[in-house]
């Protein structure tokens, strides 16, 4: 197992490397607080629409509270925060000891973090639980210490969550590469007892459920922790099991770890209602966890194994030609483009194009990509299919990107391991994430 060397002012003393143990059912400890009718906690979600196309939210951590923006990811367990650069000072932060069960099992701690500076401070303490963290945009991977502190809650029904876990990352400014301007780290929402949804749900005695409604423009969407009910008039909620990949998809992991990303079981794909002929074995797990379908809010568009991409593009192009859509030159990695003038618009001002359905456990359960969830307006005159060729050997065969999750409710029920989502975009009901719920 390899990792980057820490900054020179630190030393990481390797105590032991722990093999994977199953996650225990208990979540992050927090001071008992009453359940006020099961009302969910709502965080605003913003899109860096003029830059990275990533999504972020605002958190307040510590005493007194420090406010910072964090990029969302479904592929990490913990919040990592460049708190030293931000001048983070809090009277309530505590280190997570490296020899504890919480470190080894829940946080998947791999060693003890120690610091050679004479005065302890956040990010520089001895005998602290350390876990691997990474930035998916620049390849930085290293061990960083874990602390707990007070997380303020944007709700009138609750006050705060105590003992909220986060990683205080070092001085390496490379950590911020690829993130929206002003963001101070990444917020992990993965299937873990130390993620923000699990910590908030446990601390406030809410259901272990969270939902995302990603915005498609500069208006705010929502991250809701604690479950519904949700106000989605006229929109059907589909349901499918959340599937666990038995092999970790993290860039650094133990030999016996399962993935903590969110996979679903796609059984076939339709374009314009017609099943696409493709190598369906790619849709299942094979070769130590390759293949399958997962959700991502870091990938801007859906990414497909070439063995799926090519037959899908052929089917889409054939159906588009039947609708008199005229091809245009590719733009960047979006290779299937059309003249915008040749694409009709419907009553909701959505582009009328062949719909792509990811069929799940039956033909009646599917995730539909259509309209502006599928087509990307890259210029005044050109629109492109928001699907990307992932090559011949991607780790995952189908990665459902952020564009295809925008303006639709996606709920992760971690108690029943079910994913629920609106069958079509909220724009079909003349609504958006900023106007719903």
Residue pairs with C-beta under 8 A, 6 or more apart in sequence:
1 17
1 110
1 252
1 254
2 252
3 132
3 141
3 142
3 143
3 252
4 140
4 141
4 142
5 142
6 12
6 142
6 143
6 170
7 170
7 171
7 172
9 115
9 116
9 117
9 124
9 171
10 113
10 114
10 115
10 116
10 124
10 170
11 114
11 115
11 116
12 111
12 112
12 113
12 114
12 130
12 143
13 111
13 112
13 113
13 114
14 111
14 112
15 98
15 99
15 111
15 112
16 111
17 110
17 111
17 254
18 104
18 108
18 109
18 110
18 254
19 254
19 255
19 256
20 108
20 253
20 254
20 255
20 256
20 257
20 258
21 104
21 105
23 105
23 106
23 192
23 193
24 105
24 106
24 193
26 193
26 202
27 193
27 198
27 199
27 201
27 202
27 208
28 106
28 148
28 163
28 164
28 165
28 193
28 194
28 198
28 199
28 202
28 203
29 102
29 162
29 163
29 202
30 161
30 162
30 163
30 164
30 199
30 202
30 203
30 204
31 162
31 163
31 203
32 205
33 158
33 159
33 203
33 204
33 205
34 205
35 204
35 205
35 206
36 157
36 158
37 157
38 206
38 207
38 226
38 227
39 155
39 157
39 226
40 206
40 211
40 224
40 225
40 226
40 227
40 228
41 153
41 154
41 155
41 158
41 200
41 204
41 206
41 224
41 225
41 226
42 154
42 155
42 222
42 223
42 224
42 225
42 437
43 57
43 58
43 59
43 154
43 222
43 223
43 224
43 225
44 57
44 58
44 154
44 220
44 221
44 222
44 223
45 55
45 56
45 57
45 72
45 212
45 213
45 214
45 215
45 220
45 221
45 222
45 223
45 433
46 55
46 56
46 57
46 69
46 215
46 218
46 220
46 221
47 53
47 54
47 55
47 214
47 215
47 216
47 217
47 218
47 221
47 406
48 54
48 55
48 56
48 180
48 181
49 217
49 218
51 180
51 181
52 178
52 179
52 180
53 300
53 402
54 71
54 72
54 179
54 180
54 297
54 298
54 300
54 402
55 71
55 72
55 214
55 215
55 221
55 297
55 402
56 69
56 70
56 71
56 72
56 179
56 180
56 183
56 187
57 69
57 70
57 72
57 187
57 223
58 67
58 68
58 69
58 70
59 67
59 68
59 70
59 79
59 151
59 152
59 187
60 66
60 67
60 151
60 152
61 68
61 81
61 88
61 90
61 149
61 150
61 151
61 152
61 164
61 166
62 88
62 89
62 90
62 91
62 92
62 93
62 149
62 150
63 90
63 91
63 92
63 149
63 150
64 90
65 150
65 152
66 83
66 86
66 88
66 89
66 90
68 81
68 86
68 183
68 184
68 185
69 180
69 182
69 183
69 184
70 79
70 81
70 183
70 184
70 185
70 186
70 187
71 179
71 180
71 183
71 185
71 186
71 187
71 298
72 186
72 187
72 189
72 212
72 223
72 297
73 136
73 186
73 187
73 188
73 189
73 190
73 297
73 298
74 189
74 190
74 261
74 262
74 294
74 295
74 296
74 297
74 298
75 136
75 188
75 190
75 249
75 250
75 261
75 296
75 298
76 133
76 134
76 186
76 188
76 189
76 190
77 107
77 108
77 131
77 188
77 190
77 192
77 194
77 195
77 260
78 107
78 131
78 133
78 146
78 165
78 166
78 167
78 188
78 192
78 194
78 195
79 165
79 166
79 167
79 185
79 186
79 187
79 188
79 196
80 133
80 144
80 166
80 167
80 169
80 175
80 185
80 186
80 188
81 88
81 166
81 167
81 168
81 169
81 184
81 185
82 169
82 173
82 175
82 176
82 184
82 185
83 122
83 123
83 168
83 169
83 184
84 121
84 122
84 123
84 124
84 168
84 169
84 170
84 171
85 171
85 173
85 184
86 184
88 122
88 123
88 168
89 122
90 122
90 149
90 150
92 149
92 150
92 162
93 122
93 147
93 148
93 149
94 147
94 148
94 149
94 163
95 125
95 127
95 128
95 129
95 145
95 146
95 147
95 148
96 102
96 103
96 107
96 109
96 128
96 129
96 145
96 146
96 147
96 148
96 165
97 103
97 127
97 128
97 129
98 109
98 111
98 112
98 113
98 127
98 128
98 129
98 130
99 112
99 127
100 129
102 129
103 109
103 129
103 146
106 192
106 193
106 194
107 129
107 131
107 146
107 165
107 194
108 131
108 132
108 254
108 257
109 129
109 130
109 131
109 146
110 130
110 131
110 132
110 143
110 254
111 130
111 143
112 126
112 127
112 128
112 129
112 130
113 125
113 126
113 128
113 129
113 130
113 143
113 144
113 145
114 126
114 127
114 128
115 123
115 124
115 125
115 126
117 124
120 126
122 147
122 168
123 144
123 145
123 168
123 169
123 170
125 145
128 145
128 146
128 147
129 145
129 146
130 143
130 144
130 145
130 146
131 143
131 144
131 146
131 167
132 141
132 142
132 143
132 250
132 252
132 253
133 141
133 142
133 143
133 144
133 167
133 169
134 140
134 141
134 142
134 250
134 251
134 252
135 174
135 175
135 176
135 177
135 178
135 179
135 186
136 178
136 251
136 298
137 177
137 178
137 179
138 174
138 177
138 178
140 172
140 174
140 175
140 177
141 251
141 252
142 170
142 172
144 167
144 168
144 169
144 170
145 167
145 168
146 165
146 166
146 167
147 165
147 166
147 167
147 168
148 162
148 163
148 164
148 165
148 166
149 163
149 164
149 166
150 160
150 161
150 162
150 164
151 160
151 161
151 164
151 196
151 199
151 200
151 203
152 160
153 159
153 160
153 161
153 200
153 204
158 204
161 199
161 200
161 203
161 204
162 203
163 199
163 203
164 196
164 199
164 200
164 203
165 194
165 199
169 175
169 185
175 185
176 183
176 184
176 185
179 185
179 186
187 196
188 195
188 196
189 195
189 196
189 197
189 210
189 212
189 223
189 412
190 260
190 261
190 262
191 242
191 244
191 260
191 261
191 262
191 414
192 198
192 260
193 202
196 225
197 208
197 209
197 210
197 225
197 412
197 414
198 208
198 414
200 206
200 225
200 226
201 207
201 208
201 209
201 210
201 225
201 226
202 208
204 226
206 225
206 226
206 227
207 226
207 227
207 413
207 415
208 413
208 414
208 415
209 225
209 226
209 227
209 411
209 412
209 413
209 414
209 415
210 223
210 224
210 225
210 226
210 411
210 412
210 414
211 222
211 223
211 224
211 227
211 228
211 230
211 409
211 410
211 411
211 412
212 221
212 222
212 223
212 224
212 297
212 405
212 409
212 410
212 412
213 221
213 222
213 224
213 407
213 408
213 409
213 410
213 426
213 433
213 436
213 437
214 221
214 297
214 402
214 405
214 406
214 407
214 433
215 221
215 406
215 407
215 432
215 433
215 434
216 372
216 406
216 407
216 432
216 433
217 432
219 432
219 433
219 434
220 433
220 434
221 406
221 433
221 434
222 433
222 437
224 230
224 437
227 411
227 413
228 411
230 409
230 411
230 436
230 437
231 436
231 437
232 409
232 422
232 426
232 429
232 436
232 437
233 429
234 428
234 429
235 409
235 422
235 423
235 424
235 426
235 428
235 429
236 422
236 423
236 424
237 409
237 411
237 420
237 421
237 422
237 423
238 360
238 365
238 366
238 367
238 420
238 421
238 422
238 423
239 365
239 418
239 419
239 420
240 264
240 265
240 360
240 361
240 365
240 418
240 419
241 264
241 265
241 361
241 417
241 418
241 419
242 262
242 263
242 264
242 412
242 413
242 414
242 417
242 418
242 419
243 263
243 264
243 265
243 292
244 258
244 259
244 263
245 258
245 259
245 261
245 263
245 285
245 289
245 292
245 294
246 258
246 259
246 285
246 289
247 257
247 258
247 259
247 285
247 288
247 289
248 254
248 257
248 258
248 259
248 260
248 289
249 259
249 261
249 289
249 294
249 395
249 396
250 257
250 259
250 260
259 289
261 294
261 295
261 296
262 294
262 295
262 412
262 419
263 292
263 293
263 294
264 293
264 294
264 295
264 360
264 419
265 283
265 292
265 293
265 360
265 361
266 283
266 293
266 358
266 359
266 360
266 398
267 280
267 283
267 359
267 360
267 361
268 275
268 276
268 280
268 283
268 359
269 275
269 276
269 278
269 308
269 312
269 356
269 357
269 358
269 359
270 276
270 355
270 356
270 357
270 359
270 366
271 312
271 315
271 316
271 319
271 354
271 355
271 356
271 357
272 315
272 316
272 319
272 354
272 355
273 355
273 357
274 315
274 319
275 359
276 311
276 312
276 315
277 311
278 307
278 308
278 311
278 312
279 307
279 308
281 291
282 291
282 305
282 307
282 308
282 397
283 291
283 292
283 293
283 308
283 397
283 398
284 291
284 292
285 291
285 292
289 395
290 395
290 396
290 397
291 305
291 396
291 397
292 396
292 397
292 398
293 358
293 396
293 397
293 398
293 399
293 400
294 396
294 398
294 399
294 400
295 399
295 400
295 405
295 410
295 419
296 399
296 400
296 401
296 402
297 402
297 405
298 402
299 399
299 401
299 402
300 386
300 401
300 402
300 403
301 334
301 376
301 386
301 387
301 388
301 401
301 402
301 403
301 404
302 369
302 386
302 387
302 388
302 398
302 399
302 400
302 401
302 403
302 404
303 387
303 388
303 389
303 390
303 394
303 396
303 398
303 399
303 401
304 312
304 387
304 388
304 389
304 390
304 397
304 398
304 399
305 390
305 391
305 392
305 394
305 397
305 398
306 389
306 390
306 391
306 392
307 392
307 397
308 397
308 398
309 387
309 388
309 389
309 390
310 389
312 356
312 387
313 335
313 336
313 385
313 387
315 354
316 336
316 354
316 356
316 385
317 327
317 336
319 354
320 338
320 353
320 354
323 344
323 352
323 353
323 354
324 342
325 338
325 339
325 342
325 343
325 353
326 338
326 339
326 341
326 342
327 337
327 338
327 339
328 337
328 338
328 339
328 381
328 382
328 384
329 337
329 382
330 336
330 337
330 384
331 337
331 378
331 379
331 382
331 384
332 378
333 388
333 389
334 376
334 378
334 384
334 385
334 386
334 388
335 384
335 389
336 384
336 385
336 387
337 378
337 382
337 383
337 384
337 385
338 382
338 383
338 384
339 381
339 382
339 383
340 377
340 380
340 381
340 382
340 383
341 381
343 351
343 352
343 353
343 375
343 383
344 351
344 352
345 351
345 352
346 352
346 371
348 371
348 427
348 428
348 430
350 370
350 371
350 372
350 425
350 427
350 428
351 371
351 372
351 374
351 375
351 383
352 371
353 370
353 371
353 374
353 375
355 368
355 369
355 370
355 374
356 368
356 369
356 370
356 374
356 387
357 366
357 367
357 368
357 369
358 366
358 367
358 368
358 369
358 398
358 400
359 365
359 366
360 366
360 367
366 423
367 400
367 404
367 421
368 423
368 424
369 386
369 404
370 424
370 425
371 425
371 427
371 428
372 407
372 425
372 427
373 386
373 403
373 404
373 406
373 407
373 408
373 425
374 385
374 386
374 387
374 403
374 404
375 383
375 384
375 385
375 386
376 383
376 384
376 385
376 386
376 403
377 383
378 384
386 401
386 403
386 404
388 401
390 397
390 399
406 425
406 433
407 425
407 426
407 427
407 432
407 433
408 421
408 422
408 424
408 425
408 426
409 420
409 421
409 422
409 426
409 433
409 436
409 437
410 419
410 420
410 421
410 422
411 419
411 420
411 421
412 419
413 419
413 420
426 432
426 433
426 435
426 436
